[in-house]
Amino acid sequence: MTADVNKTDGPGGARGGGPEVIKAIPVRHPLRYVSALIALGTLVAIVYAFAQSDKINWGALPDYFFNDRILDGVVETMKLTILAMVIGVVLGVLLAVMRLSKNPVTSSIAWFYIWFFRGTPVLVQLFVWFNLGLVFEYVNLGPFYKDQWSDFMTPMLTALLGLGLNEAAYMAEICRAGLLSVDEGQTEASHALGMSHSKTLRRIVIPQSMRVIVPPTGNEVINMLKTTSLVSAVQYLDLFRVTQQIGERSTATVEMYFLAAAWYLVMTSILSVGQYYVERYYAKGSTRSLPPTPVQRLKAALIPSRNLSGGLR
C-alpha cells in the first residue's frame, strides 16, 4: 500500500499541534480481475458446451436420480466405505504400535506389510484376491469351515479385503505420526506413576494424538468413498457398477456417469461436513478459539454486528 502524507504547518508538525494525517491508498491489482474474468469465462464456456449438446439427454438424470437400483448402489457404497475404514483404522493402529515396538521382529513385520500394500495398486490387490481360486481350490479350516474358494471369496469379501487391508497400510503411517507427536516426557511420567505401557497408550498417548490423526483420517474416509468405485471390476454392485449397467441398457451411458458423479459429490460433501465437526471437537485445548461452524458463519454474514459505539458495522 502507498501512503499520502498531508503537509502540515506549525512547529508541532501538524495543524493545531495534532499528529500527521496519513491517508492510506490501497495498491491496485488489475491482474486479479483479469484472471478472474478469464476463469469465469472458461467455466461459462464449458457449461454452455455441455448444455447445448444435443447428444446428452439431461432429462435422464432426474428420472434415474432416485431410482431404486441407484439408491441400493448408494447404500452399498456407503456400507463398503464404513466397513473398509473400520478394518483399516483398527489394523492401522495395531501396525503403528508394532512399527514403534522395540522388538525387531514385530517392527520388521509391520514395515514389510506397509511397504507391500502401499507399493502395489488397489486394483491389482482386488484382482489377486478375486482370482486366488486359481491357486487354492478349497478353503479348509478343519472342523470349522470348508468350501470352494469361489464360494468363499464373494465380491463383498473381496472388496473388504482389497480396500481394508490396503487402507491399513496408510492408516498405520498416519497413526504412527500421531503417536510420535506426543511428547516422550508424558510417557515417561506415566511410567513413573506405575502405569503399564498399554494403559499409557490408551489413557495418555492416543487421546492426545487424536488431534493429529483425525484430519488425515477424514481425508482417507473421503478417498475411500471414491476408491470403492474400483470394486465394480470384481462384480460388486456398488453405485458405479449399477450406473454402468443402467447406462448400457438404456443407451444413456454418459448421462449415467454424470449421475454417478453427482451422487459421489453429494456423499463426499456430507462426509466433509462431518469431518469438519470432528476436527473442531478434537481442536479443543490446542487453539485459543474454535473455528466458527458453517451456521455461525452464515449468521455472521447475514446479521450485521454492532460496534463499540452502538452503530452498525
Phi, psi and omega in degrees: 000147176256157183236139177248107183268119178290136178291144182236165176227162181100158183295339182279356179082000179206156179298130179070015177080005180277175180289161179294142179268120181250124178257113181276129179248118181296143177284131181279145179233080183296332181293334177298316180291324179295314180294324178295319178294321179296314180296317180294320178294321177296317179297316179297321180295319179294315180297319181295320181298318178287322183291328183271356180289127180274001180263000179248122179269089183294339178292343179289335181294307177293334180292325184253357188300320180249029175298146183301318180293322178296315180295323175297321177295322177297315179298316180295322179295315179294319179298315180295322178298313182294313182295318180295323179290324176299313178299315182296319182290312181298310180291328178294319177297317179297316179294323179295318178295320177296320181295327180272359181292149177278352176283118184295330180291311179298316180295321181291322178298315179296319179297316180296318179301310181297318180298318184288310187284334174280339184269354180240144182294151179297320182297322177295318179296321178298316180293326178296312179297320184290330185253013177293348175297340176287342179258313180248115182283325183233154169253114186239107177252032178073225183286351185274316186201139175206125182197169176290148183297323181296328177277331181284312183273080178285164176304324179295313180294322177300315180296318181296315180293315182296315182280316184294314181292325177292319180295328180301325180295319179288320179294329178299318179289324177295315180293322179297318177297322179293318179295322180287343180286343179278132182300137181295336180297329179289323176294317179296322180293320179293323176293325178294334177276000177094009180282141178286170182295318180293320179292325176297319177297314185290321189259338185245304191283305186298316179301322180283333181280351184297326181293340175268328185279322189298312183303309178292333177294321175300320176295324179293325178297314179295320178294324178296320179303318180284328181291337180299341179297340179289338184288351174297338180289341179249028172071019178277132185275073174268189182300315183293319179296319180294315179295326175300312182297317180295321179295322179292324182278330183261002183057023176247059187297307182296321181298320179291328175293321175297321179296317177299318179298321179296317179293321177297321177296320179297313183292318179293327177294318178297316179294325179295321177296315177298320178299321181299315182289326177293315178299321180296323179295315183280354176280352179298131179092343180255346177231153181293320179220139181287145177295148182292149176284164177304323179294318179295321178294321179295318178297320180294328180281328184269325184256114180292142180267157181265138178275183185294331182276001177093353180274174178272134181265000000 
